[in-house]
Amino acid sequence: MGVSLLRDHDFRRLFLADTASQVGTQVLMLALPLVAVMALKASEFEVGLLAACQTLAFVLIGLPAGAVVDRMRKRVVMVVADWARAAALVSVPLAWWLDVLTVYQLYAVALVLGVFTVFFDVAYQSYLPHLVGRERLVEGNSALEIVRTVAQLGGPGAGGYLIQLLTAPFALAATVAGFAWSALCLGTIRKREPRQEAQDRHLGREIAEGLRFVFGHRLLRRIAGCTATGNLFGAMAQPMILLLLARDLGLAAGAIGLLMAAGGIGGLAGALVNARIARWLGQGPTMWLAMLVPAPLMLALPWLEADWRLALFVLAEFGLGAGVVVYNVTQLSFRQAITPEPLLGRMNATMRFVVWGTMPLGGVIGGALGEAIGVRNTLLVAAVGGCVAFLWVFLSPLRTMRELPVAEVSQ
């Protein structure tokens, strides 16, 4: 599972960069909304809007970012994005220390983080095929997915207790350090990629080419629809979960972090068995089953109380974490393998535009519903919606495809 790749100097640097970034990101995912909930006493809608700001950039600049990244060296883009995110985030503990922090600053920081995350993610997903070769994409993606899931395992728990010790604003310093370390590791990669010369210097036509590739491909557009639907309802649920645990149930940040670590345990389990499941069931069935099987566990979330029922939350986090990893490794490896190298940035940007573009909408809808019908009812709506996301893949040729095509460009 990527062990042999770790002997390669450059992949090892990418692996270390990703490790630092993922640990910091796990602290960020818990600390930034808890700054709003605990430190600023934000309302349901304000918390939902903050969640929307974190992903809004994928709608606003997602498509041109892909065309821009295709013209540049991906490693340089990632280094600049890491330093920019660290600089933006350090303003939060500084403003808190000066007693001038407001929810509007959190919105601004979330937007800036989102912008540079767009560029980082598009470059990151487009850089891996250059670094390891297309024949080792599943191995490389699995190794990096393990990093993400291990970070999910330890990050929320450590982050929760760090928040209790330092308060949520100052706990963000761990994320700043993670972004900085990531930039330093990426800067030591030796292999240099050639700069891609744009075949069409018109940005609009380049973006259109990426859109045509994704939406003209019968399998890619189904994967996009499935992921976008799952993300929409997941984004509705996530801020409401934090409000339920922190405000309504009165749990401390450390306890919340430990509960959320169950998602990392599930993700690690999914990463370890992903290849075996794909060989057993086939790649297509693996995709829709990974979305279908754990989805009903979300139905337990509206009934949580601060007693034995928290075990239901642990079970849901574990199952959803495992399903997300199995689904992501399978569909991401397929996307990278089937896309011509000059189109990788635009393909990834188009996919992110679609699948992350639903998340700010989900955050706003979740926040508005939270104020209108309550946190628990909003979680119920999100759970029901999440149970139907798999239909995009199930009602397509992917349902029975044991081996996904790797040579066709569009159909």
C-alpha positions as CSV (number, residue, x, y, z in Angstrom):
1,M,0.0,0.0,0.0
2,G,2.5,2.6,-1.2
3,V,5.4,1.3,0.9
4,S,7.7,0.8,-2.1
5,L,6.9,4.3,-3.3
6,L,8.2,5.7,0.0
7,R,11.7,4.6,-1.0
8,D,11.5,7.3,-3.7
9,H,12.9,10.6,-2.4
10,D,10.5,12.8,-4.2
11,F,7.3,10.8,-3.3
12,R,8.6,10.7,0.3
13,R,8.7,14.5,0.3
14,L,5.2,14.7,-1.1
15,F,4.1,12.2,1.5
16,L,5.7,14.2,4.4
17,A,4.2,17.4,3.0
18,D,0.8,15.8,2.8
19,T,1.1,14.4,6.3
20,A,1.8,17.8,7.9
21,S,-0.9,19.5,5.8
22,Q,-3.5,16.9,6.6
23,V,-2.9,17.0,10.4
24,G,-3.1,20.8,10.3
25,T,-6.3,20.6,8.2
26,Q,-7.9,18.2,10.7
27,V,-7.3,20.7,13.5
28,L,-8.6,23.5,11.2
29,M,-11.8,21.6,10.5
30,L,-12.6,21.4,14.2
31,A,-11.1,24.7,15.4
32,L,-12.4,27.2,12.9
33,P,-16.1,26.5,13.4
34,L,-15.6,26.1,17.2
35,V,-14.1,29.6,17.2
36,A,-17.4,30.7,15.8
37,V,-19.5,28.5,18.1
38,M,-17.6,28.7,21.4
39,A,-15.7,32.0,21.2
40,L,-18.1,34.2,19.2
41,K,-21.4,32.5,20.1
42,A,-22.5,32.3,16.4
43,S,-26.0,31.4,15.4
44,E,-26.9,28.4,13.3
45,F,-27.0,30.5,10.1
46,E,-23.7,32.1,10.9
47,V,-22.1,28.7,11.4
48,G,-23.6,27.5,8.1
49,L,-22.4,30.6,6.3
50,L,-18.9,30.0,7.6
51,A,-19.0,26.5,6.3
52,A,-20.1,27.9,2.9
53,C,-17.3,30.4,2.8
54,Q,-14.7,27.6,3.2
55,T,-15.8,26.0,-0.1
56,L,-17.3,29.0,-2.0
57,A,-14.0,29.5,-4.0
58,F,-14.6,26.2,-5.8
59,V,-17.6,27.8,-7.4
60,L,-16.1,31.2,-8.0
61,I,-12.7,30.3,-9.4
62,G,-12.7,26.5,-9.7
63,L,-12.8,26.4,-13.5
64,P,-10.3,29.1,-14.3
65,A,-7.9,27.7,-11.7
66,G,-7.7,24.5,-13.7
67,A,-6.7,26.3,-16.8
68,V,-4.2,28.4,-15.0
69,V,-2.7,25.3,-13.2
70,D,-2.3,23.5,-16.6
71,R,-0.1,26.4,-17.7
72,M,2.2,26.3,-14.6
73,R,4.5,24.0,-12.7
74,K,2.2,22.2,-10.2
75,R,4.8,22.0,-7.4
76,V,5.3,25.8,-7.4
77,V,1.6,26.4,-7.2
78,M,1.4,24.1,-4.2
79,V,4.2,25.8,-2.4
80,V,2.8,29.3,-2.9
81,A,-0.7,28.1,-1.8
82,D,0.7,26.6,1.4
83,W,2.5,29.8,2.4
84,A,-0.6,32.0,1.5
85,R,-2.9,29.8,3.6
86,A,-0.5,30.0,6.6
87,A,-0.4,33.8,6.3
88,A,-4.2,34.1,6.2
89,L,-4.8,31.8,9.1
90,V,-2.3,33.3,11.5
91,S,-4.5,36.5,11.5
92,V,-7.2,34.7,13.6
93,P,-5.2,34.1,16.8
94,L,-3.6,37.5,16.4
95,A,-7.0,39.2,16.2
96,W,-8.3,37.2,19.2
97,W,-5.3,38.2,21.2
98,L,-6.0,41.8,20.4
99,D,-9.7,41.3,21.2
100,V,-10.8,42.4,17.7
101,L,-11.9,39.1,16.2
102,T,-15.3,39.0,14.6
103,V,-17.3,36.5,12.6
104,Y,-16.8,38.6,9.5
105,Q,-13.0,38.1,9.8
106,L,-13.7,34.4,10.0
107,Y,-15.7,34.6,6.8
108,A,-12.8,36.5,5.1
109,V,-10.2,34.1,6.3
110,A,-12.3,31.1,5.2
111,L,-12.7,32.7,1.7
112,V,-8.9,33.2,1.4
113,L,-8.2,29.7,2.6
114,G,-10.7,28.4,0.1
115,V,-9.1,30.3,-2.8
116,F,-5.7,28.9,-2.2
117,T,-7.0,25.5,-1.4
118,V,-8.6,25.4,-4.9
119,F,-5.2,26.0,-6.5
120,F,-3.4,23.6,-4.2
121,D,-5.9,20.7,-4.7
122,V,-6.1,21.1,-8.4
123,A,-2.3,21.2,-8.7
124,Y,-1.9,18.3,-6.1
125,Q,-4.2,15.9,-8.0
126,S,-2.6,16.8,-11.3
127,Y,1.0,16.5,-10.0
128,L,0.8,12.9,-8.8
129,P,0.7,11.3,-12.2
130,H,3.9,13.2,-13.2
131,L,5.6,12.2,-10.0
132,V,4.8,8.4,-9.8
133,G,3.6,7.5,-13.3
134,R,0.2,6.4,-14.3
135,E,0.9,2.8,-13.7
136,R,1.4,3.5,-10.0
137,L,-1.5,5.8,-9.4
138,V,-3.6,3.5,-7.3
139,E,-0.6,2.8,-5.1
140,G,0.2,6.5,-4.8
141,N,-3.3,7.5,-4.1
142,S,-3.8,4.7,-1.5
143,A,-0.6,5.8,0.4
144,L,-1.8,9.4,0.4
145,E,-5.3,8.4,1.4
146,I,-3.8,6.5,4.4
147,V,-2.1,9.8,5.4
148,R,-5.5,11.5,5.3
149,T,-7.2,8.8,7.3
150,V,-4.4,8.6,9.9
151,A,-4.7,12.3,10.3
152,Q,-8.4,11.9,10.8
153,L,-7.7,9.3,13.4
154,G,-5.3,11.4,15.5
155,G,-6.0,15.0,14.4
156,P,-9.5,15.6,15.8
157,G,-8.7,14.1,19.2
158,A,-5.4,16.0,19.5
159,G,-7.0,19.1,18.1
160,G,-9.9,18.9,20.5
161,Y,-7.6,18.8,23.5
162,L,-5.4,21.5,22.0
163,I,-8.5,23.7,21.7
164,Q,-9.3,23.0,25.4
165,L,-5.7,23.9,26.4
166,L,-5.1,26.9,24.2
167,T,-8.7,27.9,23.2
168,A,-9.9,27.5,19.6
169,P,-8.2,30.6,18.1
170,F,-4.7,29.7,19.3
171,A,-5.1,26.1,18.4
172,L,-5.1,27.2,14.8
173,A,-1.3,27.7,15.2
174,A,-1.0,24.0,14.6
175,T,-2.5,24.3,11.2
176,V,-0.3,27.3,10.4
177,A,2.7,25.1,11.3
178,G,1.3,22.3,9.1
179,F,1.0,24.5,6.0
180,A,4.5,25.9,6.5
181,W,6.1,22.4,6.9
182,S,4.2,21.2,3.8
183,A,5.7,24.1,1.8
184,L,9.2,23.4,3.0
185,C,8.9,19.6,2.1
186,L,7.5,20.4,-1.3
187,G,10.4,22.8,-2.0
188,T,12.9,19.9,-1.6
189,I,11.4,17.7,-4.4
190,R,14.1,17.2,-7.0
191,K,12.2,16.1,-10.0
192,R,11.1,19.1,-12.1
193,E,8.2,18.9,-14.4
194,P,8.2,20.7,-17.7
195,R,6.0,23.7,-18.0
196,Q,2.9,22.9,-20.0
197,E,2.5,25.2,-23.0
198,A,-1.1,26.0,-23.5
199,Q,-2.4,24.8,-26.9
200,D,-5.0,27.5,-26.9
201,R,-4.0,30.8,-25.2
202,H,-7.7,31.8,-24.8
203,L,-8.6,31.1,-21.2
204,G,-12.3,30.7,-21.9
205,R,-11.7,28.1,-24.6
206,E,-9.4,26.2,-22.4
207,I,-12.0,26.1,-19.6
208,A,-14.6,25.0,-22.1
209,E,-12.4,22.1,-23.2
210,G,-12.2,20.9,-19.7
211,L,-16.0,21.1,-19.3
212,R,-16.5,19.3,-22.5
213,F,-14.2,16.5,-21.5
214,V,-15.9,15.9,-18.1
215,F,-19.5,16.3,-19.2
216,G,-19.0,14.6,-22.5
217,H,-17.7,11.5,-20.8
218,R,-20.6,9.2,-19.8
219,L,-18.7,7.8,-16.7
220,L,-17.1,11.0,-15.4
221,R,-20.4,12.9,-15.4
222,R,-22.0,10.1,-13.4
223,I,-19.2,10.2,-10.9
224,A,-19.5,14.0,-10.7
225,G,-23.2,13.8,-10.0
226,C,-22.7,11.1,-7.3
227,T,-20.0,13.0,-5.4
228,A,-21.7,16.4,-5.7
229,T,-24.9,15.0,-4.2
230,G,-23.1,13.4,-1.3
231,N,-21.2,16.6,-0.7
232,L,-24.3,18.7,-0.8
233,F,-26.0,16.8,2.0
234,G,-22.7,16.3,3.9
235,A,-22.2,20.0,3.9
236,M,-25.7,20.5,5.3
237,A,-25.0,18.1,8.1
238,Q,-21.4,19.0,9.2
239,P,-22.0,22.4,10.9
240,M,-25.2,21.2,12.5
241,I,-23.3,18.2,14.0
242,L,-20.8,20.6,15.6
243,L,-23.7,22.7,17.0
244,L,-25.5,19.7,18.3
245,L,-22.4,18.3,20.1
246,A,-20.9,21.6,21.3
247,R,-23.9,23.7,22.1
248,D,-27.0,21.4,22.6
249,L,-25.2,18.5,24.2
250,G,-22.6,20.6,25.9
251,L,-19.6,18.4,25.1
252,A,-16.1,19.7,25.5
253,A,-13.8,20.2,22.5
254,G,-11.6,17.2,23.5
255,A,-14.6,14.9,23.7
256,I,-15.8,16.1,20.3
257,G,-12.4,15.5,18.8
258,L,-12.3,12.0,20.2
259,L,-15.7,11.1,18.8
260,M,-14.8,12.4,15.4
261,A,-11.6,10.4,15.4
262,A,-13.8,7.4,14.7
263,G,-14.0,8.6,11.1
264,G,-10.3,8.3,10.9
265,I,-10.4,4.7,12.2
266,G,-13.0,3.9,9.6
267,G,-11.0,5.6,6.8
268,L,-7.9,3.7,7.8
269,A,-9.8,0.4,7.6
270,G,-11.2,1.5,4.2
271,A,-7.7,2.3,2.9
272,L,-6.3,-1.1,4.0
273,V,-9.1,-3.1,2.3
274,N,-9.8,-0.9,-0.7
275,A,-7.7,-2.8,-3.2
276,R,-9.1,-6.2,-2.0
277,I,-12.7,-5.0,-2.2
278,A,-12.1,-3.6,-5.8
279,R,-10.6,-7.0,-6.9
280,W,-13.5,-8.9,-5.3
281,L,-16.4,-6.8,-6.4
282,G,-15.0,-5.0,-9.4
283,Q,-14.2,-1.2,-9.6
284,G,-17.7,-0.1,-10.7
285,P,-19.7,-1.9,-8.0
286,T,-17.1,-0.8,-5.4
287,M,-18.0,2.8,-6.1
288,W,-21.7,2.6,-5.6
289,L,-21.6,0.2,-2.7
290,A,-19.1,2.4,-0.9
291,M,-21.7,5.2,-1.1
292,L,-24.8,3.1,-0.4
293,V,-23.8,0.9,2.5
294,P,-22.8,3.5,5.1
295,A,-25.3,6.2,4.1
296,P,-28.2,5.0,6.4
297,L,-26.0,5.4,9.4
298,M,-26.6,9.1,9.1
299,L,-30.2,8.5,10.1
300,A,-28.9,8.0,13.7
301,L,-27.5,11.5,14.1
302,P,-30.8,13.4,14.8
303,W,-31.4,11.2,17.9
304,L,-28.1,11.7,19.7
305,E,-28.0,12.5,23.4
306,A,-25.1,12.8,25.8
307,D,-25.4,9.2,26.9
308,W,-24.9,5.7,25.4
309,R,-26.4,7.1,22.1
310,L,-23.1,8.8,21.4
311,A,-22.0,5.2,20.4
312,L,-24.3,5.7,17.4
313,F,-22.3,8.7,16.4
314,V,-19.0,6.7,16.6
315,L,-20.6,4.0,14.5
316,A,-21.8,6.5,11.9
317,E,-18.4,8.2,11.7
318,F,-16.6,4.9,11.3
319,G,-18.8,3.6,8.5
320,L,-18.9,6.9,6.6
321,G,-15.1,7.3,7.0
322,A,-14.5,3.9,5.5
323,G,-17.0,4.4,2.6
324,V,-15.6,7.8,1.7
325,V,-12.0,6.4,1.4
326,V,-13.0,3.4,-0.7
327,Y,-15.1,5.6,-3.0
328,N,-12.4,8.3,-3.3
329,V,-9.5,6.0,-4.1
330,T,-11.4,4.2,-6.7
331,Q,-12.9,7.1,-8.5
332,L,-9.9,9.4,-8.3
333,S,-7.5,6.8,-9.6
334,F,-9.9,6.2,-12.5
335,R,-10.1,10.0,-13.3
336,Q,-6.4,10.4,-13.3
337,A,-5.8,7.3,-15.5
338,I,-8.3,8.2,-18.1
339,T,-7.3,11.9,-18.6
340,P,-4.6,13.1,-21.0
341,E,-1.9,14.9,-19.2
342,P,-2.5,18.3,-20.8
343,L,-6.1,18.2,-19.5
344,L,-5.4,16.9,-16.0
345,G,-5.6,20.3,-14.3
346,R,-8.8,21.3,-16.1
347,M,-10.4,17.9,-15.5
348,N,-9.6,18.1,-11.8
349,A,-10.8,21.7,-11.6
350,T,-14.0,20.9,-13.4
351,M,-14.7,18.0,-11.1
352,R,-13.9,20.1,-8.1
353,F,-16.1,22.9,-9.4
354,V,-19.0,20.4,-9.6
355,V,-18.5,18.3,-6.6
356,W,-17.3,21.0,-4.2
357,G,-19.6,23.6,-5.7
358,T,-22.6,22.1,-4.0
359,M,-20.9,22.4,-0.6
360,P,-21.4,26.2,0.0
361,L,-25.0,25.7,-1.1
362,G,-25.3,22.9,1.4
363,G,-23.8,25.0,4.2
364,V,-26.2,27.9,3.5
365,I,-29.2,25.6,3.2
366,G,-28.1,23.8,6.4
367,G,-27.7,27.0,8.3
368,A,-31.1,28.4,7.1
369,L,-32.9,25.1,7.9
370,G,-31.2,24.9,11.3
371,E,-32.7,28.3,12.3
372,A,-36.1,27.4,10.7
373,I,-36.7,23.8,11.8
374,G,-33.9,23.1,14.3
375,V,-30.6,21.3,14.3
376,R,-32.0,17.8,14.6
377,N,-34.6,18.1,11.9
378,T,-31.9,19.5,9.6
379,L,-29.7,16.5,10.3
380,L,-32.7,14.3,9.4
381,V,-33.2,16.0,6.0
382,A,-29.4,15.7,5.3
383,A,-29.4,12.0,6.2
384,V,-32.3,11.2,3.9
385,G,-30.7,13.1,1.0
386,G,-27.3,11.4,1.6
387,C,-29.0,8.0,1.1
388,V,-29.8,8.6,-2.5
389,A,-26.4,9.9,-3.8
390,F,-25.4,6.4,-4.9
391,L,-28.1,6.3,-7.6
392,W,-26.0,8.4,-10.0
393,V,-23.5,5.5,-10.3
394,F,-25.9,2.7,-9.7
395,L,-28.2,3.8,-12.6
396,S,-25.2,3.8,-15.1
397,P,-22.9,1.3,-16.8
398,L,-20.7,1.6,-13.7
399,R,-23.1,-0.6,-11.8
400,T,-21.6,-3.8,-13.2
401,M,-18.2,-2.7,-14.6
402,R,-15.5,-4.9,-13.0
403,E,-12.7,-3.1,-14.8
404,L,-13.0,0.6,-15.6
405,P,-11.7,1.8,-19.0
406,V,-8.4,3.6,-18.9
407,A,-7.8,4.6,-22.6
408,E,-10.9,6.2,-23.9
409,V,-11.1,10.0,-23.9
410,S,-14.8,10.6,-24.3
411,Q,-18.0,8.9,-25.3
